[in-house]
Amino acid sequence: MAKDLRINSHVYDGIVKAPNRAMMRATGMKDDDFKKPIVGVVSTWAENTPCNIHLRGLGDTVEEGVKADGGWPVQFGAPTVSDGISMGTQGMRFSLPSRDVIADSMEVSIMGHNCDAFVAVGGCDKNMPGSVIAMANADVPSIFVYGGTILPGNLDGKDIDLVSVFEAVGQWNDGKISSDEVSAIECNACPGPGACGGMYTANTMASAIEALGMSLPGSASHPAVTELKKQDCEKAGKAVLKLIENDIRPHDILTREAFENAITVVMALGGSTNSVLHLLAIAHAANVDLTIEDFNTFQKKVPHLADLKPSGQYVMKDLFDVGGVSAVMKYLLSKGMLHGDCLTVTGKTLAENLAGEPDLKPGQKIIAPLENPRRADGPLIILKGNLSTEGAVCKVSGLKARRHEGPAKVFNNEEDAVDAVLADEVVPGDVVVVRFVGPKGGPGMPEMLSLSGLLVGKGQGESVALLTDGRFSGGSHGFVVGHIAPEAQDGGNIALLQDGDIVVIDQDTRELTMKVSDEELAKRRAKLVLPPLYSRGVLGKYAHLVSSAAKGATTDFWKKDEQ
């Protein structure tokens, strides 16, 4: 390279740095290599999850791209937790905390080894936002590469996926299908590498990260087992060197307008409730002023367009076949719904990138026109009321009921709630409440896909409402409200709720209330005794550090200007 692109060149310059160079020579570096920018490549590779099993190979391809354009790549690993595998087990308590562990471990690897740039390859719900949080905190030139969506499974000519298995258990419990049919669905749902196939959390976050400008065009849509995904990786390895050359860093890309683009895309695609947590956390790391109330602002003006699972019928591979997320963004930009002047990791603006991308295919049925949307406003609504004074997240895509009022059936853990549903103790009209499972109370804010899947499988997805201070999978649908804040462990009013209290959930008024007087709540609060915070290991640290879900459940929520 004609130009010295090393940001951290001082590390290897001069006689006093001979010990540093001696160590690096043992890894294969020679004299000329010390003149090259060092690019950290972090893949969240793991053998026990289809979302991530192929990522080491993709990381190798990124390295090839870096080498081809004159950089020196060094590959690191980072931990990951698969939500699908940990769902319904004690392992699920480690899922959301893993996002911050991943972010911290990536930042440590990149900054501790004085890397000049950073490419992350992720493929599951938490390692994706974790990567971008690390990029925002490290603030060296960075690109994210999505490992890609899984191809749909197929059974009897019908596409199925992981969520099909969760819902099959509910159908079996209700006597609708046999155990052999459940086994057939299980054996055919996940055909190979890639993240869960619907517009669940992984595909939602891949779409959001592309909309933020932190991944190359097409990265969100290209399936895992395609030549295009390998090309994403090679191109990223080359593109990150251009970012060094032009000194473009995450703080130049992660602007308020970029987050508005991401929220718009998530609303239009009918994305996961988890996107609220993750976008708030990424914005916090990037020092961007974003609040949970901002999601309602965009919910009111961005229609839901995509007929994608879990509330629709298509999967990410189908969207890819008709143009992908880039084509959706190009359509939204043409309608004035995106900020086209936002800078991206290509070094070009979003509008410049999209000008070179294909349009949605004529006649496609997955993305509805703005003039005739699937829903006139967005599917993620922030609810408030005396049951959630800081806010809660309700996903209403595909939901016909606009209001639910019914008696609470309160559980202090998911297992007891599942047992009650399996025993047919939950009936239409009920409001099932699972509490003390928030960020601090879980600890770790576990997801409730096992529970929501059971209710949908039993045909109670709309007739029974499900509330929690924990989370829902991106695959959850039905009348579900999560992220209730303040959580029970923080003394939120959800801790005061009792069996039989009438709960009101209303889309139109954005209301989440219990019909209990302030006087009665005060009496109950006087008697409230909270359990002690968990105090061991990773979960103990998390419980003591984590912020409210309404602030993204971050573990470093203090004023950055104090540092």
C-alpha positions in Angstrom: 0.0 0.0 0.0 1.3 3.4 -0.8 -0.1 4.9 2.3 0.5 3.8 5.9 -2.9 2.8 7.1 -2.0 1.7 10.6 -3.9 3.5 13.3 -1.8 1.8 16.0 1.5 1.9 14.1 3.4 3.2 17.2 3.0 -0.3 18.8 5.5 -1.8 16.3 7.7 1.2 15.6 11.1 1.8 17.1 13.8 -0.2 18.9 11.9 -0.1 22.2 9.1 -2.0 20.6 11.4 -5.0 19.7 9.8 -7.2 22.3 6.3 -6.6 20.8 7.7 -7.5 17.3 9.4 -10.6 18.7 6.1 -11.9 19.9 4.4 -11.2 16.6 7.2 -12.8 14.6 6.3 -16.1 16.3 2.8 -15.8 14.8 4.3 -15.5 11.3 4.8 -11.8 10.8 7.9 -10.7 8.9 9.5 -7.2 8.4 7.1 -6.0 5.7 4.1 -7.2 7.6 4.7 -4.7 10.4 3.9 -2.0 7.9 0.4 -3.4 7.3 -2.7 -2.5 9.3 -3.7 -5.2 11.7 -7.4 -6.2 11.3 -9.1 -8.2 14.1 -11.5 -10.7 12.8 -13.9 -12.0 15.4 -16.2 -14.9 14.7 -18.7 -16.2 17.2 -18.1 -19.8 16.0 -19.5 -22.7 18.0 -20.1 -26.3 17.1 -23.3 -26.8 19.1 -25.6 -24.4 17.2 -26.6 -24.2 13.5 -26.6 -20.4 13.8 -22.9 -20.3 14.4 -21.4 -23.7 13.3 -20.2 -22.3 9.9 -18.9 -19.0 11.1 -15.2 -20.0 11.6 -15.1 -20.8 7.9 -16.6 -17.4 7.1 -14.1 -15.8 9.4 -11.4 -17.5 7.3 -12.9 -15.9 4.2 -12.8 -12.5 5.8 -9.1 -13.0 6.5 -8.5 -13.8 2.8 -10.2 -10.5 1.8 -8.0 -8.6 4.3 -4.8 -10.3 3.0 -5.8 -9.7 -0.6 -5.8 -6.0 -0.1 -2.7 -5.7 2.0 -3.8 -6.0 5.6 -2.7 -8.4 8.3 -5.7 -10.3 9.7 -5.8 -11.9 13.2 -8.8 -14.0 14.1 -10.2 -14.2 17.6 -13.2 -16.2 18.9 -16.0 -15.0 21.2 -18.6 -16.9 23.2 -22.1 -17.3 22.1 -25.4 -18.7 23.5 -28.0 -20.1 21.1 -31.5 -19.0 22.2 -33.2 -21.9 20.5 -31.1 -24.5 22.3 -31.2 -22.8 25.7 -35.0 -22.0 25.5 -37.0 -23.4 28.3 -33.9 -24.4 30.3 -31.7 -22.7 32.9 -29.3 -21.8 30.1 -31.8 -19.2 28.8 -30.8 -17.0 31.8 -27.4 -16.6 30.2 -28.7 -15.5 26.8 -29.2 -11.8 27.2 -26.2 -11.5 29.5 -24.1 -13.1 26.8 -24.7 -10.0 24.6 -22.7 -7.9 27.0 -20.1 -10.6 27.6 -19.7 -10.9 23.8 -19.4 -7.1 23.5 -16.8 -6.9 26.3 -14.8 -9.9 25.1 -14.6 -8.5 21.5 -13.6 -5.0 22.8 -10.9 -6.6 25.0 -9.6 -8.7 22.0 -9.5 -5.7 19.6 -8.2 -3.0 21.9 -6.0 -5.2 24.0 -4.1 -6.3 20.8 -4.1 -2.8 19.3 -6.0 -3.8 16.2 -6.3 -1.0 13.6 -9.7 -2.3 12.5 -12.4 -4.8 13.3 -14.6 -7.2 11.3 -17.1 -9.3 13.3 -19.0 -12.3 11.9 -22.1 -13.2 13.9 -25.1 -15.4 13.3 -27.3 -15.5 16.4 -29.6 -13.3 18.4 -27.1 -11.9 20.9 -23.8 -12.1 19.2 -25.0 -9.7 16.5 -25.9 -6.7 18.7 -23.0 -7.6 21.0 -20.7 -7.2 18.0 -22.0 -3.7 17.2 -21.9 -2.6 20.8 -18.2 -3.6 20.8 -17.7 -1.7 17.6 -19.3 1.4 19.1 -17.2 1.2 22.2 -13.9 0.4 20.5 -14.6 3.0 17.7 -12.0 1.7 15.3 -13.0 1.2 11.6 -15.5 -1.7 11.7 -17.8 -3.9 9.6 -20.3 -6.5 10.7 -21.0 -9.6 8.6 -24.2 -11.6 9.2 -23.7 -15.4 9.0 -26.9 -15.7 7.2 -30.3 -17.3 7.5 -31.0 -21.0 7.6 -32.9 -22.5 4.7 -36.5 -23.5 5.6 -37.2 -27.1 6.6 -39.8 -29.0 4.6 -42.3 -31.6 5.7 -45.1 -32.9 3.4 -44.4 -30.1 0.9 -44.8 -27.4 3.6 -42.0 -25.1 4.9 -41.4 -25.4 8.6 -38.8 -24.0 11.1 -37.8 -24.1 14.7 -40.9 -22.3 15.9 -43.0 -25.0 14.2 -41.5 -27.4 16.7 -42.4 -25.3 19.8 -46.0 -24.9 18.5 -46.2 -28.6 17.7 -45.7 -29.4 21.4 -48.7 -27.2 22.2 -50.7 -29.0 19.4 -49.7 -32.4 20.8 -50.8 -31.3 24.3 -54.1 -30.3 22.9 -54.6 -33.6 21.2 -54.4 -32.2 17.7 -51.3 -34.1 16.5 -49.6 -37.3 17.6 -46.1 -37.7 19.2 -44.9 -39.2 15.9 -46.0 -36.1 14.1 -44.1 -33.9 16.6 -41.0 -36.1 16.0 -41.3 -35.7 12.2 -41.5 -31.9 12.6 -38.5 -31.9 14.9 -36.4 -34.0 12.5 -37.1 -31.8 9.5 -37.3 -28.3 10.9 -33.6 -27.3 10.8 -31.8 -28.6 7.6 -28.4 -27.0 8.1 -26.3 -24.0 9.1 -27.8 -20.6 9.5 -29.9 -18.5 11.9 -33.7 -19.1 12.5 -35.5 -18.5 9.3 -38.4 -16.2 10.0 -38.3 -12.5 10.9 -37.2 -13.5 14.3 -34.5 -11.8 16.3 -31.4 -12.8 14.2 -32.9 -11.7 10.9 -34.4 -8.7 12.5 -31.0 -7.6 13.9 -29.3 -8.4 10.6 -31.8 -6.1 8.9 -31.4 -3.4 11.5 -27.6 -3.5 11.3 -27.7 -3.2 7.5 -30.1 -0.2 7.9 -27.7 1.3 10.5 -25.0 1.2 7.8 -22.7 -1.2 9.7 -22.8 -4.0 7.2 -22.4 -4.2 3.4 -25.5 -4.1 1.2 -27.1 -7.6 1.0 -25.5 -8.9 4.1 -28.8 -9.2 5.9 -30.5 -11.3 3.2 -27.9 -13.7 1.7 -28.6 -17.2 3.2 -25.9 -18.9 5.1 -25.1 -21.7 2.6 -24.6 -19.6 -0.6 -21.7 -18.3 -2.5 -23.1 -14.8 -2.0 -22.5 -15.2 1.8 -18.8 -16.1 1.1 -18.6 -13.0 -1.1 -20.0 -10.9 1.7 -17.1 -12.0 3.9 -14.4 -11.4 1.3 -15.8 -8.0 0.4 -15.9 -7.0 4.1 -12.3 -7.9 4.5 -11.4 -5.6 1.7 -13.9 -2.8 2.6 -12.6 -2.5 6.2 -9.2 -1.4 4.8 -11.0 1.4 2.9 -12.5 2.5 6.1 -9.0 2.8 7.7 -7.8 4.7 4.7 -10.6 7.2 4.9 -10.7 7.2 8.7 -14.4 6.3 8.9 -15.3 5.0 12.3 -18.5 3.7 14.0 -19.2 7.1 15.5 -19.4 8.5 11.9 -22.0 6.0 10.9 -24.0 5.4 14.1 -25.9 8.7 14.1 -29.4 9.5 15.4 -30.7 9.3 11.7 -29.1 5.9 11.3 -31.1 4.6 14.3 -34.3 6.1 12.8 -33.6 4.2 9.6 -33.1 1.0 11.6 -36.4 1.4 13.6 -38.2 2.2 10.3 -37.0 -1.0 8.7 -37.8 -3.1 11.8 -41.3 -1.8 11.9 -41.9 -2.3 8.1 -40.6 -5.9 8.3 -42.5 -6.8 11.5 -39.4 -7.5 13.5 -38.7 -8.9 16.9 -39.5 -7.3 20.3 -35.9 -7.8 21.1 -34.9 -5.2 18.6 -36.1 -2.6 21.1 -33.6 -3.8 23.8 -30.7 -4.1 21.3 -31.1 -0.8 19.5 -31.4 1.0 22.8 -28.2 -0.7 23.9 -26.3 0.0 20.7 -27.4 3.6 20.8 -26.2 3.9 24.4 -22.8 2.6 23.4 -22.7 5.0 20.5 -23.7 8.0 22.7 -26.8 8.5 20.6 -29.9 9.9 22.3 -32.5 7.2 21.8 -35.3 6.3 24.2 -38.0 3.7 24.4 -40.6 6.4 23.6 -39.0 6.9 20.2 -40.3 3.5 19.1 -43.9 4.7 19.5 -43.1 7.7 17.4 -42.1 5.5 14.5 -44.8 2.9 15.2 -47.4 5.5 14.5 -46.0 6.4 11.1 -44.4 3.3 9.6 -46.8 0.7 8.3 -46.2 -3.1 8.6 -45.5 -4.4 5.1 -43.9 -7.8 5.3 -45.8 -11.1 5.3 -43.1 -12.9 7.2 -43.1 -15.4 10.0 -43.9 -15.6 12.9 -47.2 -13.8 12.1 -47.0 -14.2 8.3 -46.3 -17.1 6.0 -42.9 -16.5 4.4 -39.3 -16.8 5.7 -36.1 -14.8 5.0 -35.0 -17.0 2.1 -38.3 -16.0 0.4 -37.6 -12.3 1.0 -34.1 -12.8 -0.5 -35.6 -14.4 -3.6 -37.6 -11.2 -4.3 -34.9 -8.7 -3.7 -34.0 -8.9 0.0 -33.8 -6.3 2.7 -31.8 -3.9 0.4 -34.8 -3.9 -2.0 -37.2 -3.1 0.8 -34.9 -0.3 1.9 -34.8 1.0 -1.6 -38.5 1.0 -1.7 -38.8 2.8 1.6 -36.2 5.4 0.5 -38.2 6.1 -2.7 -41.2 6.9 -0.5 -39.2 9.3 1.7 -39.2 7.1 4.7 -35.4 6.7 5.2 -32.6 9.2 5.6 -30.6 8.6 2.4 -27.7 10.8 3.4 -26.4 8.6 6.2 -22.9 7.3 5.8 -22.3 3.6 5.7 -19.4 1.1 5.8 -19.0 1.3 2.1 -17.8 4.9 2.5 -20.9 5.9 0.5 -24.3 7.1 1.7 -27.2 4.8 2.1 -28.9 6.3 -1.0 -25.7 5.8 -3.0 -25.6 2.1 -1.9 -29.2 1.5 -2.7 -29.0 3.0 -6.2 -26.9 0.0 -7.1 -29.3 -2.6 -5.6 -32.2 -4.3 -7.3 -35.8 -3.3 -6.9 -38.3 -5.7 -5.4 -39.3 -8.2 -8.1 -42.5 -7.3 -9.9 -45.5 -9.3 -8.7 -43.9 -10.4 -5.5 -46.3 -11.0 -2.6 -44.1 -10.7 0.5 -43.8 -6.9 0.8 -47.1 -5.1 0.6 -47.3 -1.6 -1.0 -47.4 1.4 1.4 -50.8 2.2 -0.1 -52.2 -1.2 1.0 -50.1 -2.4 4.0 -50.7 -5.4 6.2 -51.2 -3.0 9.0 -51.5 0.8 8.8 -49.0 1.3 11.6 -46.1 -0.6 13.0 -46.3 -3.9 14.9 -44.2 -3.0 17.9 -46.0 -0.8 20.5 -44.7 0.6 23.7 -47.4 0.3 26.4 -47.5 2.2 29.7 -49.8 2.4 32.7 -49.8 1.5 36.4 -48.5 -2.0 35.5 -45.5 -0.6 33.6 -44.7 3.0 34.3 -41.4 2.9 32.4 -42.8 1.0 29.4 -43.4 -2.5 28.0 -43.2 -3.9 24.5 -46.2 -5.5 22.7 -45.9 -7.1 19.3 -49.2 -7.0 17.5 -48.4 -8.2 14.0 -51.1 -10.5 12.8 -53.1 -9.9 16.0 -56.8 -9.3 15.4 -57.8 -8.4 19.0 -57.0 -4.7 19.8 -57.9 -5.0 23.5 -57.9 -7.6 26.1 -59.3 -7.4 29.6 -59.2 -10.3 31.9 -58.2 -11.8 35.3 -54.6 -12.3 36.1 -53.0 -15.7 36.8 -49.7 -14.9 38.3 -46.6 -17.0 38.3 -43.1 -16.3 39.7 -41.3 -18.4 37.2 -41.9 -19.8 33.7 -41.9 -23.5 34.7 -45.1 -23.1 36.9 -46.8 -21.2 34.1 -46.0 -24.0 31.6 -47.3 -26.6 34.0 -50.6 -24.7 34.4 -51.0 -24.4 30.6 -50.3 -28.1 30.1 -52.8 -29.0 32.8 -55.5 -26.9 31.1 -55.7 -24.5 34.1 -55.4 -21.5 31.8 -58.7 -20.7 30.0 -59.7 -18.1 27.3 -59.9 -14.6 28.7 -57.1 -15.2 31.2 -54.0 -13.0 31.5 -51.0 -15.2 32.3 -48.3 -13.2 34.1 -44.7 -14.4 34.6 -42.7 -12.2 36.8 -39.4 -12.0 38.7 -37.8 -13.0 35.4 -36.5 -9.6 34.3 -32.9 -8.5 33.8 -32.2 -8.5 37.6 -34.9 -11.0 38.7 -34.2 -13.8 36.2 -31.4 -13.0 36.4 -30.9 -12.6 32.7 -34.4 -11.8 31.4 -35.1 -15.2 29.8 -37.4 -15.6 26.8 -40.8 -17.3 26.9 -41.0 -19.0 23.5 -41.8 -22.4 25.1 -44.8 -20.8 26.9 -46.0 -18.6 24.0 -45.5 -21.5 21.6 -47.7 -23.8 23.8 -50.5 -21.2 23.9 -50.4 -20.8 20.1 -50.3 -24.5 19.6 -53.3 -25.0 21.9 -55.2 -22.3 19.9 -55.1 -19.8 22.8 -52.6 -17.4 21.1 -55.2 -14.6 21.0 -57.7 -15.6 23.6 -55.1 -15.7 26.4 -52.8 -12.7 27.0 -49.2 -13.4 28.2 -47.4 -10.7 30.2 -43.8 -10.8 31.6 -41.0 -8.7 32.8 -38.8 -11.2 30.9 -38.6 -11.4 27.1 -40.1 -13.1 24.2 -38.4 -14.8 21.3 -38.6 -13.2 17.9 -40.6 -16.3 17.0 -43.3 -15.5 19.6 -46.6 -14.2 18.4 -50.1 -13.9 19.9 -51.2 -11.5 22.6 -47.8 -11.1 24.2 -46.4 -8.2 26.3 -42.8 -8.3 27.5 -40.0 -6.1 29.0 -42.4 -4.8 31.6 -40.5 -2.1 33.5 -39.8 -1.5 36.3 -39.4 -5.3 36.7 -40.7 -7.1 39.8 -37.2 -7.5 41.3 -36.9 -3.7 41.1 -40.2 -3.3 43.0 -42.2 -2.5 39.9 -46.0 -2.7 40.3 -46.0 -6.1 38.5 -44.7 -7.4 41.9 -47.9 -6.3 43.5 -50.2 -8.0 41.1 -52.4 -10.8 42.5 -54.4 -13.6 41.1 -57.8 -12.4 39.9 -56.8 -8.7 39.5 -58.3 -7.4 36.2 -55.6 -6.4 33.7 -56.3 -4.2 30.6 -54.1 -4.3 27.5 -55.1 -1.8 24.8 -53.3 -1.2 21.5 -55.2 2.0 20.7 -54.6 3.7 24.0 -51.2 2.1 24.5 -52.4 1.1 27.9 -51.1 -1.6 30.3 -53.0 -1.3 33.6 -54.4 -3.3 36.4 -57.7 -2.3 37.9 -56.3 -1.8 41.4 -56.6 1.5 43.3 -53.5 3.4 44.3 -54.6 3.0 47.9 -54.7 -0.8 47.6 -51.3 -0.8 45.8 -49.8 1.2 48.6 -51.1 -1.4 51.1 -49.6 -4.2 49.1 -46.3 -2.4 48.7 -46.0 -2.0 52.5 -46.0 -5.8 52.8 -43.8 -6.5 49.7 -40.6 -8.4 50.5 -38.3 -8.8 47.5 -36.0 -11.8 47.1 -32.3 -11.1 47.4 -30.4 -10.5 44.1 -28.5 -13.5 42.7 -24.9 -13.1 43.6 -22.7 -15.8 42.0 -20.6 -15.6 38.9 -21.7 -14.1 35.6 -25.4 -13.9 36.5 -24.6 -12.3 39.9 -22.5 -9.6 38.2 -25.2 -9.1 35.7 -28.0 -8.8 38.3 -26.1 -6.1 40.2 -25.0 -4.1 37.1 -27.9 -4.3 34.6 -30.1 -1.4 33.9 -33.9 -1.4 33.3 -35.2 -3.1 30.1 -36.6 0.3 29.2 -33.0 1.5 28.9 -31.8 -1.5 26.9 -30.7 -3.7 29.8 -27.1 -2.4 29.5 -24.4 -3.2 32.1 -22.6 0.2 31.8 -25.5 2.6 32.2 -23.7 5.6 33.7 -22.9 9.0 32.2 -20.1 8.6 29.7 -19.0 12.2 30.2 -17.9 11.3 33.7 -15.2 9.0 32.3 
